Amino acid sequence: MIRHFFASLLCCGVAVMPIAHAEAETIALRHVRLIDGRGGAAVPNQTLIIADGRIAAVGPDDSVHVPASARSIDLTGRSIMPGLISDHSHLGYTDDTTSGPKNYNETNVVRELRQWQRYGVTTITSLGLNRPLFYQLQPRAHAGTLGGADFFGADRGIGMPGGAPPMDAAADQLYRPATVVEAIRDVDETAARHPSIVKLWVDDFHHSEPAKMSPEIYHAIIAEAHAKGLRVAAHVYYRDDARALVEAGADILAHGIRDQPVDAGLVALMKQRGTWYIPTLGLDESFYLYAQHPDWMDTAFFGDSVGPALALQFADPAWRAKATDPKSLAVNEASLATNSANLRTLYDAGVKIGFGTDSGATPLRIPGFAEHRELALMVKAGLTPLEAITIATHDAAQLLQLDDRGVIAPGKRADLLVIDGKPDEDIADVDHIDMVWQDGKPIAEAHS
């Protein structure tokens, strides 16, 4: 359960001050159990000093100087970790059970960003399907005046005419080049808007689309993006496509490989090229999970992430029967199993792993909650809770080439998640959110 920030302070015996006044304060978070994001063991009895949105100092309670003017918050019994960072989400595409360009408006974008933030996801990457509004809102997000998680993105993204991605998109939301000349033009237009990444869709979505993007076109996209100083993230499903894309120079595989186990040659190639891999384990699970109604669906932690129409859909027997149809269920469960095994293989081999969920791409990939589910699935795949947390914080920031977040250290952004528990020992504890801090400011909006 996420507790309201003000209630948390009152429980700690701390005088509550209005957020506007608190912005200029120096704050000491005392007696915390520190998970700093770098992968080391948690350290008890630590104090963090926050000033001007940054971490000014961190260290043992008895060695960190707490300024006399600082407001102290006693967090005895809590763990503190960096805010989660999603390397693969989609902004403004869904609203409750609806999808499409009509949802790409400021009200819905901010609603989603605030939901991610409430669940401790303080930075997201909108990996394609972005409209001009993205660039209008992004400076306010970076400045912390928009509300919700900070965000980066991949502009529109590049798919195929009459093929992938099979999504309703406006003309200013997605490129679908038919020729190499058109593909190069689309990359050049994209580069002029200075996105973080270029996104392309290659596979045929379980053979539901008539064709895949041709190697001629994706080679041209990757080469032109690199010439413009931009990295490329590729939507994949099949191992052979992944190998061909890595050979062509793709920098990021934006989904896990789900049809076959990765082989030694591909693993070696990814290590040699420094390719990033975002498994998105929860993607295939989302197609059937909610129809099975696990016990946690009855908790407020989950329920607060779900719109009213989606809640009704989850309760509809006809929808649940369709979502758990034996044929499709077998395919999706097999995809998750292969993806999970491949994550463990690649992680153990030292391939660079990012963190993402495809949250916001469909109504079933729920912003905020999806990231918590992804952590649980990574642990189920064989990673330790601490390894999963490190991927979702430090490593996710490294994928985005951001050196100002993802770890708790002096000079970094104070994007923080305070947990009532020990998530590095039991990943389920990450759901017990006590506070969220964004850019050094406490988030007053919460749900219980």
N, C-alpha and C positions, 0 to 999 in steps of 0.2 A: 504494500500500500504506500502511495506517495503522500507524505504529510504536508500540510500547508506550511510554508516557511515561517509565517508569524507564529503559528502554534508551536513549531519546533523551538523557536527562540524562547517563548514563554515557558515551555517545559524545562529549558535549560536555565531559567532564572535570569534571562538577559532582557534588558529593556529594549522594546521594539521601537524602531525609528522609521519614519517614512522613507520609502525607497529614494525619492528625489534628494533627500538630505544625506542619505547614506552613501551616495555616489562618491562624494569627496572624502569619505572617511578612510582612515587606515584601520584595517580589521585584522585581528589575530584569531585564527582558528586553532584552538589549543587541545592538547591531549588526544590527538588523532592517531589512528593506525594508518600509516602511509603506504600506499601502493603507487609508486611514482611513474609507472608506465614503461620503464626501461627493462622490465623482466626480472628484476631482483626480488628477493623475498620481502614481504611487508615488514615495515619497521614500526614498532609501537612508540607511544609517548613522544609524538612529534608536534611541532608548532609551525604553522604557516602564517606569514605576514603578507597581506594583500594591500597594495597601494596603487592607485591610478590604473586599475584594471589588470595589473600584473602581479606576479608573485615576487615580492621583494626579498623574502628570506624563507628558508625552510631548514629545520634541523631539530635536534633534541629539545624537549621542553626546557631543560635547565641551561641551554646554551644560546638559544635565540633571544636576542634583545627585543622586548615588546615595548614600543614607544608608550609613554605615559598617556598620550592622547588616543591610543588605539582602543577600539571597542573589542572586547574579548568575548568569544563564543566558546563555551566548553563543549567539546564533542567527545567526551569520554565514552568509550564503548562503540564508537563509529569508525568505519574505514573511510578513507578519502582516496579517490583515484581521478585521473584526467577524464574530462568529458569524452563520450564516445564519438567517433568520427566515421561517417559512412562514405565509402568511396564509390558506391553505386546505389543511387536512389533516383527518383523522378519527381519533379516539383510541379504542382499545379495541374496534374493530369486527371486525378480522381477526386471525387467528393462523395462520400458515403458509397452508394452502389453505382454511381455514374462515372463514366470515363469520357475523355475527349477534350477538344480544344476549348469548348465552352467553359471549362473549369479553370482555364488559365487567366485568372483575374486576381487583383491584389488581395481581396478579402479571403479567397480560398488559399492562395499562396501563404499568406501570413498565418492562417489557421493551421495549415500543415506544419509550418516552421515552428509554431508554438507547441504543437503536439510533439514533434521530435524533441524539442527542448525539454518539455515536461518529463519525458522519459530519459533524460540525460544524454541525448544525442545533440551535441552542441555545434557540430559542423556536418553539413551534408554536401554531396556532390550530385548535381542533377545531370545524369549521364545521357543527355539527349532530349529531344522534344521540347526545347525551350523556345519561347517566343520573345519578341522585343521587350516585353515587360520585364524579363529576366534582368536585362542590363540596366533598366530604369531603377529596379529595386536593389540591385546588388550593392551599390555604394552605401545605401542606408543599412543594409545588413552588416557590411564590414564595419561601419561606424557604430553599430549597436543601437541604432535608433528605429529600426523597422519593427523589431519584436520577433523573438524566436531564434532558431539556430542560424548561424552564419552559413553562407552557401557559396559554392563554386560550381562550375559546370562545363558542359561539352557542346554548347551552342545547340543547333538543331539536330545534328547527326545526319548520317548518310545511309540510306537504304536502297531498295531496288524498285523500279517501276513495276507495279503489279505483284510485288513480292514482299519480302521482309522489310520492316516489321509490319505485321498484320494489325495495324492500329489506326484508328481514326485520327488524322492529323491535318491541321490547317496548312495552307501553302507556305506560311512563314514559320512552320514548326518542324519541317523535315525535308531534306533533299532526297530526290530519287533519280539520280543521273542514269541515262541510258547509254552513254558513251564515255570514253576516257576524257575527251575534251570537256564534256559537261562536268565530270567528276573533278577535274582540276579546277575548273571555274568555281565549283561549289566549295572546294577547300580554300581557295583564295578569298572568297566572300566571307567564309567562316573566320579565317585568320585575321581579316580586317576588324573583326569585333573583339579580338583578343580573349578567346576562351582559355580555359585551363587545359583542355584536352579536345581532340577530335574523336567522335564516336562513329563506328560503322557497324552495320548488321550484315552478317554473312550467311548464316545457316538458314534452313528452310522450315524451321519450327516443326520438328517431327514429321517432315515430309508433307506438311499441310500447305506449303507454298509451292508454286510451279517450278521454281529454280532458285539456286543460290547466286549470290553476287559472284561474278566471274573473277578469276585471278588477275586478269588484265586490268580490271577496274580497281580492285583493292590494292594492287601493287602501285597504281598511279596515285591513289588517295594517300597511301602511306608515304610514298616518296615526296609528294608535294607538301604534305603536312610537315615532314621532317625538314624540308627546305625552308619552310616558314617558321621553324623553331618550335613546332607543336608535336606532342606525343599523341599516339593513336591507341584507343581502347576498342577492342573488337568483341562483339556479341558472338559467342560460339556455343555449340552443343557437342559437336563431334570431334573426336581426337584427331582425325586426319585434317580437318579444317584448322584446328588449333596449331598443328605442326606447320602447315603451309603458311599460316599467318605469322608465326614466330620466324620462320625462314624469310618471310617478306619484310620483317622488321617491325611488326606490331609490338608496341611497348607494354600493353596491358591486355590480358585475357579477362574480359569483363564478367564472365560466368565460368562455372566449373565445367570440366569435361565429364560428360555423363553417359556416353555410349559404351566406352571401353576403358579398361585400366590404362593409365599412362605407362609408357615403356621407358626403359633406361635411356634410349636415344633422345626422346623428347625431353626427359628430365635434364639430361646433360646440356641439350641445346638451350633450354630456358635458363639454366644457370649461367651458361656462357654469354647469352645475350642480355642477362639481367631482366628478363621478362617478369612483370608482376602478374599475380594470379588472384582473382577475386572469386571465391567459390560459390557465393550466394546459395548456400545449402537449402535455405528455407523456400527457395523459389518453387521447386516441384512439390514440396510438402504442402505448400499453401493451397494447392488445388483440392486436397482432400482432408486436411487436418481438422478444419472447423466443422466439417460434416460428421466427424467422429466424436466431437464434443468431449475433449479431455476435461478433467475436473477443474483445471485452472481457468477454463472459460467462464466459470461461475464467480470468479474473483473480481473485485473492483479494479485491480490492476489491469486486467484485460478489458473488462467492460467499459472502462473510461476511454478506451482507444477506439471504440466502435460506434459508428453512427446508428441512428434508430432504424433506418431501412436495412442496413447490413445485419443488425441484430435480428430483425424479423426474417431475413433470408437464412441465417444460420439455424433458425428454429423451424424452417419449412421442411416437412418430411420429403416432399418431392425434390427439392433442391439437394437435400442430403443424400437421397437415393442416387441421384444423377452423379453427384460428386464422388460417390464411392462405388460407382459402376465397376465391377471386377476387372474389366479389360483396361480401362484407363487407370484404375488404381494400381494395377500391377506395373504398368509402364512408369508411373510417377514414383512408386516405391523403389523400383529398380534404378531409376535415375538418381534418386537421393542416395541409395546405397553405393552406387558407383562413384558419385561425387564425393561422398564422405571418405571412401577408401582412397581416392585420388588426393584429397586434401592431406590426409595423413602421410601418404607417400611423398608428396611434394614438400611438405613441411619438414619431414625428417631428412630429406635430401638437401635442404637449405635453399630451396626456391623462395623468392620473396612473395609473401602472402599479404594481400590487402583485406579490407573488411567492407562488406556491402551486402545488401539484401534485395535489391530491386524494389525497395519500398516505394509506394506511390505509383508504380507502373500499372497495377490493377487494384481493384478494391480489396482483394484478398491479401495484398502485401501492405500491411497496415503501418503507417509511419510511427516510429517509436517502439511499438510492441515488436515489430519484425526484427529489430536489432537485438532485442533481448532474447527472442527465440533463436536467432542466429548464434549467439554466444552459447546457448544450451546445446545446439546441434554440433557446434565445433568441439565441445567437450565430449559429447556422445561419440564423435568421430575418433576420439583418442587423444586430443590435446588436453593438457591440464588447464584448469581454470585460469591460472596465471598466464599461460601461453596465449589463451584466447583473449584475455584482457589486453595483453601487450599488442597483439595484432590489431585490436579494435581501437587502440589509442596511439601509441608511438609509431607502429608500422603503418597504420592508415594515414597518419600525417606525413610520413616519409613518402608514401606513394604519391600524395598530392604535392610533394616538394615544399611543404610548409614546415618551417623550423621554429615557429612561434607558439606551437601547441602540441598536444599529444603526450607531453610529459609534465611532471610537476617539478619545477626547478626555477631558481631565480631568473627573472627576466622573461619567463614565458607567460602567456595569457592565463589568467585565472579562470579557466573553463574547468569546472570541478563537479564531481559527483560524490555526494556524501551518502554512505550506505550504512544502514543499521544491520551490520553483520560482517562476514568475512568472505567476500565474493571470490577471493583468490584461493579459498579452500573449498567453497561450495558455490558454484556459479549461480545457483538459484537465489542466493542472497542479493545478487545485483538488482533483483526486482524490489528490494526493500529500500526504496529511495527515501532518504530523509531530507535532503536539500539538493538543489541544483544551483550552481553559480555560473554565470555567463559573463566573460570579460570583466570579472571582478565584482559583478553585481548579483545579489541574491534574486532568485526568480520567485516573485510573490504568487504567481498563478500556479495552482496545483490542483490535484483532485484527490479524493479520499475514498 
